[in-house]
Amino acid sequence: MKATGFISLWTLVSLPCGQLANPAEHEDVVKHAIKLHRGKGAVITQRKQWVLESCRKLSGLLRQKNVVLNKLKNAIRAVEKDAGLSDEEKLFQVHTFEIFQKELNESENSVFQAIHGLQRALQGDYKDVVNMKESSRQRLEALREAAIKEEMEYVELLAAEKHQIEALKNMQHQNKSLSMLDEILEDVRKAADRLEEEIEEHAFDDNKSVRGVNFEAVLRVEEDEANSKRNASKREVDDDLGLSMLIDSQNNQYILTKPRDSTIPRADHHFIKDIVTIGMLSLPCGWLCTTIGLPTMFGYIICGVLLGPSGLNSIKSIVQVETLGEFGVFFTLFLVGLEFSPERLRKVWKISLQGPCYMTVLMIAFGLLWGHLLQIRPTQSVFISTCLSLSSTPLVSRFLAGSVRGDKEGDIDYSSVLLGMLVMQDVQLGLFIAVMPTLIQAGVSTYSSIFKEILRILILIGQILFSLAAVFLICLVIKTYLIGPYYRKLHAESKGNKEILILGITAFIFLMLTITELLDVSMELGCFLAGALISSQGHMVTEEIMSCIEPIRDFLAIIFFASIGLHVFPTFVIYELTVLLFLTLSVVIMKFVLAVLVLSLILPKTSQYIKWIVSAGLAQVSEFSFVLGSRARRAGIISREVYLLILSVTTLSLLLAPALWRAAIMKCVPRPERRSST
């Protein structure tokens, strides 16, 4: 760039900028700026003349703007002093003048920001990608702020229009006498306006300045319904936002959670259609698996695969379906606890505590060893090993339903040991979720802060142990003083009406879930403890509650297993089938061998035979690895490829679990029966 052009540009930047008179003049100024920048077709006299004319135009526009602002101020004062105008008419006119003032000021600021943006671009290095990225980010921020201001101005114009309509209505009412019905409707209208003003939250204005809130560009997609609605007016479209969908630049999709007008009931029809579709397709898929001898849960997973992103892609509300499916986990663990009495828990508590801890430590040790050999970061190795050490409680609960169990006095029931170890793994899950932020920081920490990170992890472990002690103390108080009278009251109130009983039991489940969640322990543990506490009231109570809760559990479990299928990608499994089969078999065999080794050390000699069944029940990966994997991927602990490997290995291990379980049952269950017969 030549020196004269550079001086001319700085002359423009230094001027107080206003908006150009019309688009033609704006285009003429742009053409002259391009010629000056390139040094083509412009002599020194023309450059000086162009600068003088541009400065003269900008100065004139600025003076004209100041004159208009003074006139607007005088007009506002005149309106406020005019006694002939009603309050609504005054408010409308003043509001209109203020909006026009803002429009003039924003136009001036826009020109000033544009010139400074051009200055930054000319001073930048076109070879520096980082600098261009920062300039682009600044322009995006400016555009977002401009969009927010324009949106606010549009809202103010709507409010001004509303004030104008109110003023016209008041004038009409003053000129004619109203009937009794019109007066009633007018009172109702005013009451409705007050109600809307009271319940409106102003969430946009309240949150736009909150720290951590970002402005982003989104697309709003309206539901394309019948042809009769295509010619609807804009007001009708604005009133029908219940089916709108927002899509951001990262392709995340959002739905309406709370409308501005809470007086109108709305429903998420996408979610309703998704649940209906899952319910209809689960029936043939479940029948098919029953016919070929597989558990029905695999039919539900197949249903999710067919309807999910890797299949027909007909599920729109994936997050909502997964959220509803979590209630299936809650009720499943409640029924597990209902069958798992405190007496049985007391018999195997040492095994349940020691077994999962030893297995997790051994899995982490093997993970660090393989990670060192394969040059994987220690943070990633620890995370993957911990994920793979967890086993699926809902799956094993289905296996145990109706299984033959050794009840001989003195023997340890394998179902008690297995469920106790799974509950302890759920506790470990809560501990691991609590430690995950520290694990994320450890991935970027230097060696000088390793001691601090270890100390922080130890503090977190102490907090979790304290929370566990508090939970079990609360359970002891509930069992001793509250659960008996509570159930007797429910039973008395529910004679001839099971609704009160179901509602009371559900409320107790949610209470225990909330307690454990507030104490930073796994919510699943709270559901299990709720069932265990109720089971202490006797076998008859257990049977009555189970008959009421089982249908609810079965339906929600269908949604849960279908939501797992939404994250299964058959094409990826087919492409990498050899690698995935090798990894899955390695994980299953390793977990089985480690479980046998640990149980051989902690089980009594008289109960050594159950180690094969318990190990077979633990030799798969929990579906909660999906949750942990997604969090770790967002946090940068693992890559996309590792995340897909974890999902695929988890799915294949769950598919192999029934075969391994049946083999262990056929091998080991007859042994206690032969011993009892002798």
C-alpha positions as CSV (number, residue, x, y, z in Angstrom):
1,M,0.0,0.0,0.0
2,K,1.3,3.5,-0.8
3,A,1.8,6.1,1.8
4,T,-0.9,8.4,0.5
5,G,-3.6,5.7,0.6
6,F,-2.5,4.7,4.1
7,I,-2.9,8.4,5.2
8,S,-6.3,8.6,3.6
9,L,-7.5,5.5,5.3
10,W,-6.3,6.8,8.7
11,T,-8.0,10.1,8.0
12,L,-11.3,8.2,7.6
13,V,-10.7,6.2,10.7
14,S,-10.0,9.2,12.8
15,L,-13.3,10.9,11.7
16,P,-16.5,10.5,13.8
17,C,-18.5,8.2,11.5
18,G,-22.1,8.4,10.5
19,Q,-24.2,6.4,8.1
20,L,-23.9,7.1,4.3
21,A,-26.8,8.9,2.7
22,N,-27.8,6.1,0.3
23,P,-26.4,2.8,-1.2
24,A,-25.2,4.5,-4.4
25,E,-22.9,6.8,-2.4
26,H,-21.8,3.9,-0.3
27,E,-20.8,1.9,-3.4
28,D,-18.9,4.9,-4.8
29,V,-16.9,5.3,-1.5
30,V,-16.1,1.5,-1.6
31,K,-14.8,1.7,-5.2
32,H,-12.6,4.7,-4.4
33,A,-11.2,2.8,-1.3
34,I,-10.4,-0.2,-3.4
35,K,-8.6,1.9,-6.0
36,L,-6.6,3.6,-3.2
37,H,-5.7,0.3,-1.6
38,R,-4.5,-1.2,-4.9
39,G,-2.9,2.1,-6.2
40,K,-4.6,1.9,-9.6
41,G,-6.3,4.7,-11.6
42,A,-6.0,7.4,-8.9
43,V,-3.8,10.4,-9.0
44,I,-2.9,12.5,-5.9
45,T,-5.4,15.3,-6.7
46,Q,-8.2,12.8,-7.1
47,R,-7.3,11.1,-3.8
48,K,-7.3,14.5,-2.0
49,Q,-10.7,15.4,-3.6
50,W,-12.2,12.0,-2.7
51,V,-11.0,12.4,0.9
52,L,-12.4,16.0,1.2
53,E,-15.8,15.0,-0.3
54,S,-16.0,11.9,1.9
55,C,-15.2,13.9,5.0
56,R,-17.7,16.6,4.0
57,K,-20.4,14.0,3.6
58,L,-19.7,12.3,6.8
59,S,-19.6,15.6,8.7
60,G,-22.9,16.6,7.2
61,L,-24.5,13.4,8.1
62,L,-23.2,13.6,11.6
63,R,-24.6,17.2,12.0
64,Q,-27.9,16.1,10.5
65,K,-28.1,13.3,13.0
66,N,-27.4,15.6,15.9
67,V,-30.1,18.0,14.7
68,V,-32.6,15.1,14.5
69,L,-31.7,13.9,18.0
70,N,-32.4,17.4,19.4
71,K,-35.7,17.5,17.6
72,L,-36.6,14.1,19.0
73,K,-35.8,15.2,22.6
74,N,-38.0,18.3,22.1
75,A,-40.8,16.1,20.7
76,I,-40.6,13.8,23.7
77,R,-40.8,16.7,26.1
78,A,-43.8,18.1,24.2
79,V,-45.6,14.8,24.3
80,E,-45.1,14.4,28.0
81,K,-46.5,17.9,28.7
82,D,-49.5,17.4,26.4
83,A,-52.6,17.1,28.6
84,G,-54.9,16.1,25.8
85,L,-53.2,12.7,25.3
86,S,-54.0,9.6,27.3
87,D,-51.3,7.7,29.2
88,E,-51.3,4.9,26.6
89,E,-51.0,7.4,23.7
90,K,-48.1,9.2,25.5
91,L,-46.3,5.9,26.2
92,F,-46.7,4.8,22.5
93,Q,-45.3,8.1,21.1
94,V,-42.4,8.4,23.5
95,H,-41.5,4.7,22.9
96,T,-41.5,5.3,19.2
97,F,-39.2,8.4,19.5
98,E,-36.8,6.5,21.7
99,I,-36.6,3.6,19.3
100,F,-35.7,6.0,16.5
101,Q,-33.0,7.5,18.6
102,K,-31.5,4.1,19.2
103,E,-31.6,3.4,15.5
104,L,-29.6,6.5,14.7
105,N,-27.0,5.8,17.3
106,E,-26.6,2.1,16.3
107,S,-26.2,3.2,12.6
108,E,-23.3,5.5,13.6
109,N,-21.7,2.8,15.7
110,S,-22.0,0.3,12.9
111,V,-20.0,2.5,10.5
112,F,-17.4,3.1,13.1
113,Q,-17.0,-0.6,13.8
114,A,-16.8,-1.4,10.1
115,I,-13.9,1.1,9.6
116,H,-12.1,-0.4,12.5
117,G,-12.6,-3.9,11.2
118,L,-11.1,-2.8,7.9
119,Q,-8.2,-1.3,9.7
120,R,-7.5,-4.6,11.6
121,A,-7.8,-6.6,8.3
122,L,-5.3,-4.3,6.5
123,Q,-2.8,-4.5,9.4
124,G,-3.0,-8.3,9.6
125,D,-0.9,-10.9,7.9
126,Y,-2.8,-13.0,5.4
127,K,-0.4,-15.9,5.9
128,D,-1.1,-16.0,9.7
129,V,-4.1,-18.4,10.1
130,V,-4.3,-17.7,13.9
131,N,-4.6,-14.0,13.3
132,M,-7.3,-14.5,10.6
133,K,-9.1,-16.9,13.0
134,E,-9.1,-14.2,15.8
135,S,-10.3,-11.6,13.3
136,S,-13.1,-13.9,12.3
137,R,-14.0,-14.6,15.9
138,Q,-14.2,-10.8,16.6
139,R,-16.4,-10.3,13.6
140,L,-18.7,-13.1,14.8
141,E,-18.9,-11.5,18.2
142,A,-19.8,-8.2,16.6
143,L,-22.5,-9.8,14.5
144,R,-23.9,-11.6,17.4
145,E,-24.1,-8.4,19.5
146,A,-25.7,-6.6,16.5
147,A,-28.2,-9.5,16.1
148,I,-29.1,-9.3,19.8
149,K,-29.6,-5.5,19.6
150,E,-31.7,-5.8,16.5
151,E,-33.8,-8.5,18.2
152,M,-34.3,-6.2,21.2
153,E,-35.3,-3.4,18.9
154,Y,-37.8,-5.6,17.1
155,V,-39.3,-6.6,20.4
156,E,-39.6,-3.0,21.4
157,L,-41.4,-2.2,18.1
158,L,-43.8,-5.0,18.9
159,A,-44.4,-3.5,22.3
160,A,-44.9,-0.1,20.7
161,E,-47.4,-1.6,18.3
162,K,-49.2,-3.2,21.3
163,H,-49.4,0.2,23.0
164,Q,-50.8,1.8,19.9
165,I,-53.5,-0.9,19.7
166,E,-54.3,-0.3,23.4
167,A,-54.6,3.5,22.8
168,L,-57.0,2.9,19.8
169,K,-59.1,0.6,21.8
170,N,-59.4,3.1,24.7
171,M,-60.4,5.8,22.3
172,Q,-63.1,3.6,20.7
173,H,-64.4,2.7,24.2
174,Q,-64.6,6.3,25.1
175,N,-66.7,7.1,22.0
176,K,-69.3,4.4,22.5
177,S,-71.1,2.8,25.4
178,L,-70.2,-0.8,26.1
179,S,-72.7,-3.6,26.8
180,M,-72.4,-5.7,29.9
181,L,-70.8,-8.6,27.9
182,D,-68.2,-6.2,26.4
183,E,-67.4,-4.9,29.9
184,I,-66.9,-8.4,31.2
185,L,-64.7,-9.3,28.2
186,E,-62.7,-6.1,28.7
187,D,-62.1,-7.0,32.4
188,V,-61.1,-10.5,31.4
189,R,-58.7,-9.1,28.8
190,K,-57.0,-6.9,31.3
191,A,-56.7,-9.7,33.8
192,A,-55.2,-12.0,31.1
193,D,-52.6,-9.3,30.3
194,R,-51.7,-9.0,34.0
195,L,-51.4,-12.8,34.2
196,E,-49.0,-13.0,31.2
197,E,-46.9,-10.2,32.7
198,E,-46.7,-12.0,36.0
199,I,-45.7,-15.5,34.7
200,E,-43.4,-14.3,32.0
201,E,-39.8,-15.0,33.1
202,H,-37.8,-12.7,30.8
203,A,-35.3,-15.6,30.6
204,F,-33.5,-14.1,27.6
205,D,-32.9,-10.7,29.2
206,D,-31.9,-12.3,32.6
207,N,-29.4,-14.7,31.1
208,K,-27.8,-12.9,28.2
209,S,-25.3,-11.2,30.6
210,V,-24.6,-14.2,32.8
211,R,-21.0,-15.4,32.8
212,G,-20.5,-18.4,30.4
213,V,-23.4,-17.5,28.2
214,N,-22.5,-17.4,24.5
215,F,-24.5,-16.0,21.6
216,E,-24.7,-18.4,18.6
217,A,-26.4,-18.5,15.3
218,V,-29.1,-21.1,15.1
219,L,-31.7,-22.3,12.6
220,R,-35.3,-22.6,13.6
221,V,-37.1,-25.4,11.6
222,E,-40.8,-25.3,11.7
223,E,-42.8,-28.5,11.5
224,D,-44.1,-29.0,7.9
225,E,-47.7,-30.2,8.6
226,A,-50.7,-30.3,6.4
227,N,-51.0,-28.2,3.2
228,S,-53.7,-26.2,4.8
229,K,-51.2,-24.7,7.2
230,R,-48.7,-23.6,4.6
231,N,-50.6,-20.4,3.9
232,A,-51.0,-19.5,7.5
233,S,-50.1,-16.0,8.5
234,K,-46.9,-15.2,10.4
235,R,-48.8,-14.6,13.6
236,E,-50.3,-18.1,13.4
237,V,-46.8,-19.5,12.8
238,D,-45.4,-17.6,15.8
239,D,-48.1,-18.9,18.0
240,D,-47.4,-22.5,17.0
241,L,-43.9,-23.0,18.3
242,G,-44.4,-26.2,20.1
243,L,-42.9,-28.3,17.3
244,S,-40.1,-25.9,16.4
245,M,-36.6,-27.3,16.3
246,L,-33.4,-25.3,16.7
247,I,-30.1,-26.4,15.1
248,D,-26.8,-24.7,15.9
249,S,-23.6,-24.6,13.9
250,Q,-22.3,-27.8,15.5
251,N,-25.4,-29.7,14.2
252,N,-26.9,-30.1,17.8
253,Q,-30.7,-30.1,17.7
254,Y,-32.8,-28.5,20.4
255,I,-36.5,-28.6,21.1
256,L,-38.8,-26.3,23.1
257,T,-38.7,-27.0,26.8
258,K,-40.7,-24.1,28.2
259,P,-42.8,-21.7,26.0
260,R,-43.1,-18.0,26.6
261,D,-46.8,-18.3,27.0
262,S,-47.3,-20.9,29.8
263,T,-51.1,-20.6,29.6
264,I,-51.3,-22.7,26.4
265,P,-50.7,-26.5,26.9
266,R,-48.1,-27.9,24.4
267,A,-46.9,-31.4,23.6
268,D,-43.7,-32.7,22.0
269,H,-45.2,-34.8,19.2
270,H,-41.8,-36.0,18.1
271,F,-41.2,-37.6,21.5
272,I,-44.7,-39.1,21.5
273,K,-44.1,-40.6,18.1
274,D,-40.7,-42.0,19.1
275,I,-42.1,-43.8,22.2
276,V,-45.0,-45.2,20.1
277,T,-42.7,-46.4,17.4
278,I,-40.4,-48.1,19.9
279,G,-43.3,-49.7,21.7
280,M,-44.7,-51.2,18.4
281,L,-41.4,-52.4,17.0
282,S,-40.2,-53.9,20.3
283,L,-42.9,-56.5,20.2
284,P,-41.8,-58.4,17.0
285,C,-38.1,-57.9,17.9
286,G,-38.7,-59.4,21.4
287,W,-40.7,-62.3,19.8
288,L,-37.9,-63.0,17.4
289,C,-35.3,-63.2,20.2
290,T,-37.5,-65.4,22.3
291,T,-38.0,-67.8,19.3
292,I,-34.2,-68.2,18.8
293,G,-33.5,-68.5,22.5
294,L,-32.1,-65.1,23.3
295,P,-33.2,-62.8,26.1
296,T,-35.9,-60.3,25.0
297,M,-33.6,-57.4,26.0
298,F,-31.6,-58.1,22.8
299,G,-34.7,-57.6,20.8
300,Y,-35.2,-54.2,22.4
301,I,-31.6,-53.3,21.6
302,I,-32.2,-54.4,17.9
303,C,-35.2,-52.2,17.9
304,G,-33.1,-49.2,18.9
305,V,-30.5,-50.1,16.2
306,L,-33.2,-50.2,13.5
307,L,-34.8,-46.9,14.6
308,G,-31.6,-45.1,15.5
309,P,-29.0,-43.1,13.5
310,S,-27.5,-46.3,12.0
311,G,-30.9,-47.5,10.8
312,L,-34.0,-45.7,9.7
313,N,-33.0,-42.6,11.7
314,S,-36.6,-42.0,12.7
315,I,-35.9,-41.2,16.4
316,K,-35.9,-37.4,16.7
317,S,-35.9,-37.0,20.5
318,I,-32.9,-39.2,21.3
319,V,-32.0,-37.3,24.6
320,Q,-35.6,-37.5,25.8
321,V,-35.8,-41.3,25.0
322,E,-32.6,-41.9,26.9
323,T,-33.8,-39.8,29.9
324,L,-37.0,-41.8,30.1
325,G,-35.0,-45.0,29.8
326,E,-33.0,-44.1,32.9
327,F,-36.2,-44.6,34.9
328,G,-36.1,-48.2,33.7
329,V,-32.7,-48.6,35.4
330,F,-34.1,-47.0,38.6
331,F,-37.0,-49.4,38.8
332,T,-34.9,-52.4,37.8
333,L,-32.5,-51.8,40.6
334,F,-35.4,-51.2,43.0
335,L,-36.7,-54.7,42.3
336,V,-33.2,-56.1,42.6
337,G,-33.0,-54.6,46.0
338,L,-36.5,-55.9,46.8
339,E,-35.2,-59.4,46.3
340,F,-31.9,-58.7,48.1
341,S,-32.8,-58.5,51.8
342,P,-30.6,-56.9,54.4
343,E,-29.9,-60.3,55.9
344,R,-28.5,-61.6,52.7
345,L,-26.5,-58.3,52.3
346,R,-25.1,-58.7,55.8
347,K,-23.9,-62.2,55.0
348,V,-21.8,-61.2,51.9
349,W,-20.9,-57.6,52.6
350,K,-17.2,-58.3,53.0
351,I,-17.0,-60.2,49.7
352,S,-19.1,-57.5,48.0
353,L,-16.8,-54.8,49.2
354,Q,-13.5,-56.5,48.5
355,G,-14.2,-58.2,45.2
356,P,-14.9,-55.1,43.0
357,C,-12.1,-53.1,44.6
358,Y,-9.5,-55.8,43.9
359,M,-10.9,-56.3,40.3
360,T,-10.8,-52.6,39.6
361,V,-7.2,-52.3,40.9
362,L,-6.1,-55.3,38.8
363,M,-7.8,-53.9,35.7
364,I,-6.1,-50.5,36.1
365,A,-2.8,-52.2,36.6
366,F,-3.2,-54.3,33.4
367,G,-4.4,-51.2,31.6
368,L,-1.4,-49.2,32.6
369,L,0.9,-52.0,31.6
370,W,-0.7,-52.3,28.1
371,G,-0.8,-48.6,27.8
372,H,2.9,-48.3,28.5
373,L,3.6,-51.0,25.9
374,L,1.3,-49.3,23.3
375,Q,2.5,-45.8,24.3
376,I,-0.9,-44.7,25.5
377,R,-1.2,-41.8,27.9
378,P,-1.7,-42.9,31.6
379,T,-4.8,-40.8,32.0
380,Q,-6.4,-42.5,29.0
381,S,-5.3,-46.0,30.2
382,V,-6.8,-45.4,33.6
383,F,-10.1,-44.3,32.2
384,I,-10.4,-47.1,29.7
385,S,-9.5,-49.7,32.4
386,T,-12.1,-48.3,34.8
387,C,-14.8,-48.3,32.2
388,L,-14.1,-51.9,31.2
389,S,-14.1,-53.0,34.9
390,L,-17.8,-52.2,35.4
391,S,-20.5,-54.8,34.7
392,S,-24.1,-54.4,33.7
393,T,-26.5,-54.5,36.7
394,P,-29.7,-54.5,34.7
395,L,-28.5,-57.3,32.5
396,V,-27.4,-59.6,35.4
397,S,-30.7,-58.8,37.1
398,R,-32.5,-60.2,34.1
399,F,-30.3,-63.3,34.3
400,L,-31.1,-63.9,37.9
401,A,-34.8,-63.6,37.4
402,G,-36.1,-67.2,37.8
403,S,-32.7,-68.8,38.2
404,V,-32.1,-71.7,40.5
405,R,-30.3,-70.6,43.6
406,G,-28.6,-72.6,46.4
407,D,-30.5,-72.0,49.6
408,K,-28.8,-74.6,51.8
409,E,-28.0,-73.2,55.2
410,G,-24.4,-72.3,55.6
411,D,-23.9,-71.8,51.8
412,I,-23.5,-68.4,50.2
413,D,-26.0,-67.8,47.5
414,Y,-24.3,-66.8,44.2
415,S,-27.0,-64.3,43.5
416,S,-26.3,-62.5,46.7
417,V,-22.6,-62.3,46.0
418,L,-23.2,-61.2,42.4
419,L,-25.7,-58.5,43.2
420,G,-23.6,-57.3,46.1
421,M,-20.5,-56.9,43.9
422,L,-22.6,-55.1,41.2
423,V,-24.0,-52.7,43.8
424,M,-20.4,-51.9,44.9
425,Q,-19.5,-51.3,41.3
426,D,-22.4,-48.8,41.1
427,V,-20.8,-47.1,44.1
428,Q,-17.5,-47.1,42.2
429,L,-19.3,-45.5,39.3
430,G,-20.4,-42.6,41.4
431,L,-16.8,-42.3,42.8
432,F,-15.4,-42.3,39.3
433,I,-17.8,-39.7,38.1
434,A,-16.7,-37.5,41.0
435,V,-13.0,-38.0,40.3
436,M,-13.4,-37.5,36.6
437,P,-12.8,-33.6,36.7
438,T,-9.5,-34.3,38.5
439,L,-8.6,-36.9,35.9
440,I,-9.3,-34.4,33.2
441,Q,-6.9,-31.9,34.9
442,A,-4.3,-34.6,35.4
443,G,-4.2,-35.1,31.6
444,V,-2.8,-31.5,31.2
445,S,-0.9,-31.1,34.4
446,T,2.8,-31.0,34.7
447,Y,4.9,-33.4,36.9
448,S,5.3,-30.6,39.5
449,S,1.6,-30.8,40.3
450,I,1.3,-34.6,40.5
451,F,1.4,-34.5,44.3
452,K,-1.4,-32.0,44.4
453,E,-3.5,-34.2,42.1
454,I,-2.9,-37.3,44.2
455,L,-3.9,-35.3,47.3
456,R,-7.0,-34.1,45.6
457,I,-8.0,-37.6,44.6
458,L,-7.5,-38.8,48.2
459,I,-9.7,-36.0,49.4
460,L,-12.4,-37.0,47.0
461,I,-12.2,-40.6,48.1
462,G,-12.5,-39.5,51.7
463,Q,-15.6,-37.4,50.8
464,I,-17.2,-40.4,49.0
465,L,-16.5,-42.7,52.0
466,F,-18.0,-40.1,54.3
467,S,-21.1,-39.9,52.0
468,L,-21.4,-43.7,52.0
469,A,-21.3,-43.7,55.8
470,A,-24.0,-41.0,55.9
471,V,-26.2,-43.0,53.5
472,F,-26.0,-46.2,55.5
473,L,-26.7,-44.3,58.7
474,I,-29.8,-42.8,57.1
475,C,-30.9,-46.3,56.0
476,L,-30.5,-47.6,59.5
477,V,-32.7,-44.8,60.9
478,I,-35.3,-45.4,58.2
479,K,-35.3,-49.2,58.7
480,T,-35.6,-48.8,62.5
481,Y,-38.2,-46.1,62.9
482,L,-39.9,-45.1,59.6
483,I,-40.3,-47.8,57.0
484,G,-42.6,-50.0,59.1
485,P,-45.2,-47.3,60.0
486,Y,-44.9,-45.9,56.5
487,Y,-45.8,-49.1,54.7
488,R,-48.6,-49.9,57.1
489,K,-50.1,-46.5,56.4
490,L,-49.8,-47.1,52.7
491,H,-51.3,-50.6,53.0
492,A,-54.3,-49.3,55.0
493,E,-55.0,-46.4,52.6
494,S,-54.7,-48.6,49.4
495,K,-57.3,-51.2,50.2
496,G,-59.3,-51.6,47.0
497,N,-57.1,-48.9,45.3
498,K,-53.5,-49.8,44.3
499,E,-52.9,-46.2,43.1
500,I,-51.9,-45.0,46.5
501,L,-49.6,-48.0,47.1
502,I,-47.8,-47.5,43.7
503,L,-47.5,-43.7,44.3
504,G,-46.2,-44.2,47.8
505,I,-43.6,-46.7,46.8
506,T,-42.5,-44.6,43.8
507,A,-42.2,-41.6,46.1
508,F,-40.0,-43.6,48.5
509,I,-37.8,-44.7,45.6
510,F,-37.3,-41.1,44.5
511,L,-36.7,-40.0,48.0
512,M,-33.8,-42.5,48.4
513,L,-32.6,-41.6,44.9
514,T,-32.5,-37.9,45.9
515,I,-30.7,-38.5,49.2
516,T,-27.9,-40.5,47.5
517,E,-27.7,-37.9,44.7
518,L,-27.4,-35.0,47.2
519,L,-24.6,-36.9,49.0
520,D,-22.7,-37.3,45.7
521,V,-23.3,-41.1,45.6
522,S,-24.7,-43.0,42.7
523,M,-28.5,-42.5,42.3
524,E,-28.7,-46.2,41.3
525,L,-27.5,-47.1,44.8
526,G,-30.4,-45.1,46.3
527,C,-32.9,-47.2,44.2
528,F,-31.3,-50.4,45.3
529,L,-31.3,-49.4,49.0
530,A,-35.0,-48.4,48.7
531,G,-35.8,-52.0,47.6
532,A,-33.6,-53.5,50.3
533,L,-35.3,-51.4,53.0
534,I,-38.8,-52.4,51.9
535,S,-37.8,-56.1,51.7
536,S,-37.1,-56.0,55.4
537,Q,-40.8,-55.9,56.1
538,G,-41.3,-59.5,55.0
539,H,-42.0,-61.8,52.1
540,M,-45.7,-60.9,51.8
541,V,-44.9,-57.2,51.5
542,T,-42.3,-58.0,48.8
543,E,-44.7,-60.0,46.7
544,E,-47.4,-57.4,46.9
545,I,-45.1,-54.5,45.9
546,M,-43.4,-56.6,43.2
547,S,-46.7,-57.4,41.5
548,C,-47.5,-53.6,41.3
549,I,-44.1,-52.3,40.2
550,E,-43.0,-55.1,37.7
551,P,-45.3,-53.9,34.8
552,I,-43.9,-50.3,35.2
553,R,-40.3,-51.7,35.3
554,D,-40.9,-53.9,32.2
555,F,-42.1,-51.0,30.1
556,L,-39.4,-48.6,31.1
557,A,-36.8,-51.3,30.7
558,I,-37.9,-51.6,27.0
559,I,-37.2,-47.9,26.6
560,F,-33.8,-48.3,28.3
561,F,-32.5,-51.2,26.2
562,A,-33.8,-49.5,23.0
563,S,-31.9,-46.4,24.0
564,I,-28.7,-48.5,24.1
565,G,-29.4,-49.6,20.6
566,L,-29.4,-46.0,19.5
567,H,-25.7,-46.0,20.1
568,V,-24.9,-49.2,18.3
569,F,-23.4,-48.7,14.8
570,P,-23.4,-52.0,12.8
571,T,-21.5,-50.6,9.9
572,F,-18.6,-49.6,12.1
573,V,-18.7,-53.1,13.7
574,I,-18.7,-54.8,10.3
575,Y,-15.8,-52.6,9.0
576,E,-13.6,-53.4,12.1
577,L,-15.1,-56.8,12.9
578,T,-11.8,-58.7,13.3
579,V,-10.3,-56.0,15.6
580,L,-13.5,-55.7,17.7
581,L,-13.9,-59.5,18.1
582,F,-10.3,-59.7,19.3
583,L,-10.7,-56.8,21.7
584,T,-14.1,-58.1,23.0
585,L,-12.8,-61.6,23.6
586,S,-9.7,-60.3,25.3
587,V,-11.8,-58.1,27.7
588,V,-14.3,-60.9,28.4
589,I,-11.6,-63.5,29.1
590,M,-9.5,-61.0,31.2
591,K,-12.5,-60.0,33.4
592,F,-13.5,-63.7,33.8
593,V,-10.0,-64.8,34.8
594,L,-9.5,-61.8,37.2
595,A,-12.9,-62.5,38.8
596,V,-12.1,-66.2,39.3
597,L,-8.7,-65.3,40.8
598,V,-10.2,-62.7,43.2
599,L,-13.1,-64.9,44.3
600,S,-10.8,-67.8,44.8
601,L,-9.0,-65.7,47.4
602,I,-12.0,-64.2,49.3
603,L,-14.7,-66.9,49.1
604,P,-15.0,-69.5,51.8
605,K,-13.9,-73.0,50.9
606,T,-17.4,-74.3,51.1
607,S,-18.7,-71.8,48.5
608,Q,-15.8,-72.0,46.0
609,Y,-18.1,-73.5,43.4
610,I,-20.1,-70.3,42.9
611,K,-17.0,-68.4,41.6
612,W,-17.6,-69.7,38.1
613,I,-21.2,-68.4,38.0
614,V,-20.3,-65.0,39.6
615,S,-17.3,-64.6,37.2
616,A,-19.6,-65.3,34.2
617,G,-22.0,-62.7,35.4
618,L,-19.2,-60.1,35.7
619,A,-17.6,-60.9,32.4
620,Q,-19.2,-58.1,30.3
621,V,-19.0,-54.3,30.2
622,S,-21.6,-52.1,31.7
623,E,-23.9,-49.9,29.6
624,F,-22.8,-47.0,31.7
625,S,-19.6,-47.0,29.7
626,F,-21.6,-45.2,27.1
627,V,-22.2,-42.3,29.6
628,L,-18.6,-42.3,30.8
629,G,-17.3,-42.5,27.3
630,S,-19.4,-39.6,26.1
631,R,-18.2,-37.4,29.0
632,A,-14.6,-38.4,28.4
633,R,-14.8,-37.6,24.7
634,R,-16.3,-34.2,25.4
635,A,-13.5,-33.5,27.9
636,G,-10.8,-34.6,25.6
637,I,-9.6,-37.6,27.6
638,I,-10.2,-40.0,24.8
639,S,-10.4,-39.6,21.0
640,R,-13.4,-40.3,18.8
641,E,-11.8,-43.6,17.6
642,V,-11.4,-44.8,21.2
643,Y,-14.9,-43.8,22.1
644,L,-16.3,-45.9,19.2
645,L,-14.2,-48.8,20.2
646,I,-15.5,-48.7,23.8
647,L,-19.1,-48.6,22.5
648,S,-18.6,-51.5,20.1
649,V,-16.7,-53.7,22.7
650,T,-19.4,-52.9,25.3
651,T,-22.2,-54.0,22.8
652,L,-20.4,-57.2,21.7
653,S,-19.7,-58.1,25.3
654,L,-23.4,-57.7,26.2
655,L,-24.3,-59.9,23.3
656,L,-21.8,-62.6,24.4
657,A,-23.0,-62.5,28.1
658,P,-26.1,-64.8,27.8
659,A,-24.0,-67.6,26.2
660,L,-21.4,-67.4,28.9
661,W,-24.0,-67.2,31.7
662,R,-25.9,-70.3,30.4
663,A,-22.6,-72.3,30.1
664,A,-21.7,-71.4,33.7
665,I,-25.2,-72.3,35.0
666,M,-25.3,-75.7,33.2
667,K,-21.8,-76.5,34.6
668,C,-22.2,-75.3,38.2
669,V,-25.8,-75.3,39.4
670,P,-26.2,-79.1,39.7
671,R,-23.3,-79.3,42.1
672,P,-25.1,-77.8,45.1
673,E,-28.1,-79.9,44.3
674,R,-26.0,-83.1,44.3
675,R,-24.4,-82.0,47.5
676,S,-27.8,-81.4,49.1
677,S,-29.2,-84.7,47.9
678,T,-26.3,-86.5,49.5
